Amino acid sequence: MGSRCPVFPRTFPSTGDRGLTAIAQVLTQGVQRPGDLADRYGGEEFILILPRTSLRTATYVCQLILHQLKDLQIPHQGSQVNDPLTLSIGIATVVSQATFTSTWLLGRADTALYQAKAQGRNRMIASTEVLPKGY
């Protein structure tokens, strides 16, 4: 599979973290090319970095991840949002000859993620920017 996921091999001790482990495994399966990376980004947030990937391809990868997680039917007991466990995904891509920072691109993905959560979760929202030269 070619993925490098330094955080995922850890075992998560609590029952609630079994869902996080399952998500980590699904994400790891989604990153297949050299240079692709899946990692835990926060408490319940993960990041996929897919360099030199079009919006179309990134969307396809994320759709596969959503379907794989849905097929697992992981119980999400006590959730007021979804049962079984689901994902919300924010996608950010950039087409640019200009220099931009990873912080800037991550901010775009984060905004898209929170839009997905606000629109009902279990979905993905994409943000694509075309930056002029010299941005």
C-alpha positions in Angstrom: 0.0 0.0 0.0 2.9 2.4 0.3 1.4 4.5 3.1 3.4 6.0 5.8 1.3 6.6 8.9 3.4 7.1 12.0 0.6 7.8 14.4 -1.8 5.0 13.4 0.0 1.9 14.5 -0.5 2.9 18.1 -3.3 1.1 19.9 -6.0 3.3 21.3 -6.9 2.1 24.8 -10.5 3.1 25.3 -13.6 1.7 23.9 -14.4 5.0 22.3 -11.1 5.0 20.5 -11.9 1.8 18.6 -13.8 4.0 16.2 -10.7 6.2 15.7 -8.6 3.1 15.1 -11.1 1.9 12.4 -11.1 5.3 10.8 -7.3 5.3 10.8 -7.2 1.9 9.1 -9.7 3.1 6.4 -7.6 6.2 5.8 -4.4 4.2 5.6 -6.0 2.1 2.8 -6.9 5.3 1.0 -3.3 6.6 0.6 -1.6 4.4 -1.9 1.0 6.4 -3.7 4.5 7.3 -2.6 4.3 10.7 -1.0 0.7 10.3 0.1 0.2 10.6 3.9 -2.5 9.9 6.4 -2.1 11.0 10.0 -4.0 11.9 13.1 -4.3 15.7 13.2 -6.1 16.4 16.4 -8.3 14.6 18.9 -10.9 13.3 16.5 -9.4 14.8 13.3 -7.3 13.3 10.6 -5.4 14.6 7.7 -4.7 13.2 4.2 -2.0 14.8 2.2 -2.3 13.9 -1.5 0.4 15.9 -3.3 -0.1 16.6 -7.0 -3.7 15.4 -6.9 -6.6 16.9 -8.8 -9.8 17.8 -7.1 -11.5 15.0 -9.1 -9.0 12.4 -7.8 -9.1 13.7 -4.2 -12.9 13.6 -4.3 -12.8 10.0 -5.6 -10.4 8.9 -2.9 -12.6 10.5 -0.2 -15.7 8.9 -1.7 -14.1 5.5 -1.4 -13.1 6.3 2.2 -16.7 7.3 3.1 -18.1 4.1 1.5 -15.5 1.9 3.2 -16.3 3.3 6.6 -20.1 3.0 6.0 -19.6 -0.6 5.0 -18.0 -1.3 8.4 -21.2 -0.2 10.3 -19.2 0.8 13.4 -21.6 1.5 16.3 -21.6 5.1 17.4 -23.7 4.7 20.5 -24.8 7.8 22.3 -24.3 10.0 19.3 -26.9 12.6 18.7 -25.7 13.0 15.2 -25.1 9.6 13.5 -25.2 6.0 14.2 -23.3 4.2 12.8 -20.0 6.2 12.8 -19.5 8.5 9.8 -17.0 11.0 8.6 -17.1 14.6 7.5 -14.4 15.6 5.0 -13.0 18.9 3.9 -11.0 18.9 0.7 -8.7 21.8 -0.4 -6.8 21.9 -3.6 -4.8 24.6 -5.2 -3.8 25.3 -8.8 -1.0 27.8 -8.6 2.2 29.1 -10.1 2.5 31.2 -7.0 4.0 30.4 -3.6 1.5 29.6 -0.9 2.0 28.2 2.6 0.8 24.9 3.9 -0.9 26.8 6.7 -3.0 28.7 4.1 -4.0 25.4 2.3 -4.8 23.7 5.6 -7.0 26.7 6.6 -9.0 26.1 3.3 -9.4 22.4 4.2 -10.5 23.2 7.7 -13.1 25.7 6.5 -14.5 23.1 4.1 -14.5 20.5 6.9 -16.6 22.7 9.2 -19.0 23.5 6.3 -19.4 19.7 5.8 -20.2 19.3 9.5 -22.6 22.2 9.5 -24.5 20.7 6.5 -25.3 17.5 8.3 -22.1 15.5 8.5 -21.3 12.3 6.7 -20.3 14.3 3.6 -17.5 16.1 2.0 -17.1 19.7 0.9 -14.3 20.9 -1.5 -12.5 24.2 -1.8 -10.4 24.9 -4.9 -8.4 28.0 -5.3 -6.7 29.2 -8.5 -3.9 31.6 -7.5 -2.4 34.1 -9.9 1.3 34.2 -10.4 2.9 36.4 -7.7 0.1 35.8 -5.2 
